[in-house]
Amino acid sequence: MEGKDYTSFAKVMIFIIDCGVIHLAFDLVKYQGMDLGMPEMQYTTFYLVFALTWIASGFLNKIYRLDTISIVQIISVNLFNAFLTHIILMILLFFTFNVFAVQINTLVWLYGVSIVFIGATRIAYKFVRKYLEFSGFETRNVVIVGITGSGKALHDFFLENPSSGYRFRGFFHNEQIPSYKHLTIGNLDEILTECRKKYSDEIYFALPLTHQHLLRELARFAD
């Protein structure tokens, strides 16, 4: 499974894993003797609200963009902000609807266990992805913007390291360079159109930073 299909499948799996991890956190809190102080039906409703609010907080803080953000940023910034957003949303729900009555120490335990488990799943996911990438099991389609020195070096790396999991599709460049003509698949104005028609997992920008407008446009496209 490659490209967009793999990414969509991975995101769905992360959603399911998050819900499962939160359910496990609830079970462990109950196992520790922490009484949520509510009947079974209300307990189930509270779990669903907690999990769905977490998914919403995750989308707001982009914690599901696991393949475009470093693990350090995911753990230190995105997950922290997601949990902070979740706490604020849950407090608003508690005070607005006054439906759930949960002790503070129980919530502390619940958030603590959830943070540890969700952080661990993100780290595990990154390790698995890295293993698949460097074992050659997973192949990613890549294009390079600019036939420059760094662009050529990237091209040589992809060709010399087939086991790294990269499939080079071609260059985007405005000027015709005879020795790279057969590797050029379009000019700079055609990048977005071509990448939408033939999905590319990664776009490597090798032009000088004077092309700030194009760089910002590609960053928006990657989001």
N, C-alpha and C positions, 0 to 999 in steps of 0.2 A: 504494500500500500504506500503510495507516494503523494507528495505535494499537498494540494488543498484537501483531498480526501483524507489523508493521514492526519492533517492538522485538525480537521473537524472531528474526526473520530477521537483523537487525543483529548480535545476539549470536552467532549461528551463524557469520556471516561473520567476525566478530572472532576467534573460535576458530580458524577456518581460516587467517586471515591470520597469527595468532600462530605457528601451526605452520609456515607457509611462511617467515615471517621467521626463525624459529629454524633452519630447514633452510638458508636462505641464509647465516646466520651460520656454520654448520658448514662450508659450501662455501667461504666466504671465508677461514676459518681454515686450511683445507686448502690453498687457493690461495696463502696466505702462506707455505706450507712448514712449517706447524705439524703435526707428526706426532702423531696421537692414540694411536699405539702399539697398535693393535688390528686384527684382521682385519675384512673387510667386514661379515660377519654381526654381529659384536660391535659394530661401529661403528653399524650400523642400530639395534640394540637400545639402545645408549647414547643415540642421538638420540631414540628413542621414549620412553625413560624420562625424558630431559631435558625433552621437550615436554609429556608428560603431567603431570610434576611441576610444570611451570610453570602449566598449566591449573588444577591443584589449588590451587597457591599463589594464583593469581588469584582463584579463588572465595573463598578464605579472607579475602582482603583487598579484595574487592568492586571489582576493577578493571574488571569488565564492566558496571558500572552507569554507563555513559558519559553517559547522557542525564539523570541526576539529580545528577551531581557535576561541579563545575567542573574545567576543564582544569588549573588550578594545583594543586588538591588531588590530581588523578589523577597528575600528574607528581611532585609534591613529597612526597606522603605515600603514596598507595595503591601506586604502582609501586615506590617505594623499599621499602616493607614487603613487597611481593610478592617482589621479588628477594632480600631478606634471608631471607624464609621459604624460598624456593627453595634458596638456598645451604645453609641449615641442613638441609633435607630431603636434599639431595644428599650432604652430608657424612655424615649418618646412614646413607644407602644405601651409600656407599663403605666405611665402617667396619664396617657390619653384615654385608654380603654379600661384600665384598672381591672383586668381580667385575671392576670397571673400574679400570684403572691409567692415569691421565691426568696429564700434567705440569702443575704449577701455572701456568706462564706460558701454556700453551695454554688453561687454564680462564679465566685473566684476560682473554685476548683474546676468548674465546667469550662471556663475560659482557659485556665492554665493547661488542662489536659488537651483541649482542642488546639491550642497554639502549638504545643509540642508535636502532636500527631500530624497536623496539617503542614507544619514546617518540615517534618521528616518525610512526608510524602513528596513534597516539592524537591527536596534534595535527592531522594531516591529516583524520581522521574528524570532529573537532570543527569544523574549517573547512568541510567539506562539509555537515555538518548545519546550520550557521549559514547557509550560502548557500541551502540548500533552504528553510529556515524563512523567511528574509527575501525570497526571490524569490517566495514564495507557491506554490511547487511542492508543498510538503508542508503538509498541513493537520492541525492538532492540535485535538482536542476538549477544551474547557476548561470548568470550572465554578467559581463563586465562592461561598465560604462567608461569608455575611454581607452584608446590604444596608446597608453603612456608607458613610462618605465615601470611603474608599479602595476599597471594593468597587464603588461607582458609577463612580469614576474609571477603574478597570480595565475595567469594562463599556464605558465610552465609548471607551477606547483600542482595544478589540477591534473595535468597530463602525466607528471612524474609520480603522482601518488594516487593511483586509481583506487587503492584500498581505503582511502579516506572518505569515500562515499560521495564525491562530487562528480556530476556529469556536466561538463562545460557545453553550453549551447551556442555561445557566440559573443562577439563584441558589438557595442553600439558606438558609432563614431561618425562624425560628419565628413572628415577628410578621407579620401581614398588612399590607402597605403597598400601598394602592390603586393607586398609579401604577406599581408594579412587580409587581402580582399576576400579570400574564400572563407574566412572566419568571421567576417562582418555581416551581421544579419539586419542592420538597419542604422539610420542616423539617430541623433539625439531626440528629435521630435517624435520618433516612432516607438520609444521605449515603452510607454504605458500601454499603447495599443497592442504591441506585440506580446507583452507580458500578460495581458488579459486574455489574448487569444490562445497562447501557448504558455500555460502556467509555469512560472519560475519560482522556486522556493527561496532563492537568495539573489539579491542584486548587489554587486560590488562596485562602489563608486571610486574610480581611479583618476578622475579629472582634477585639475587644480581647484582650490577653494574659491577661485574667482567665479565659479559656476554655482553661486549660492542659491539662486532661484531654482535651478534644476534640482539641487540637493534637497531643498525644502519640499519641492513637489514630490520627489521620490519618497521622502520620509512620510508625507501625508498618505501616499499610496500604500506604503508598507503597513500603516496603522489599519 
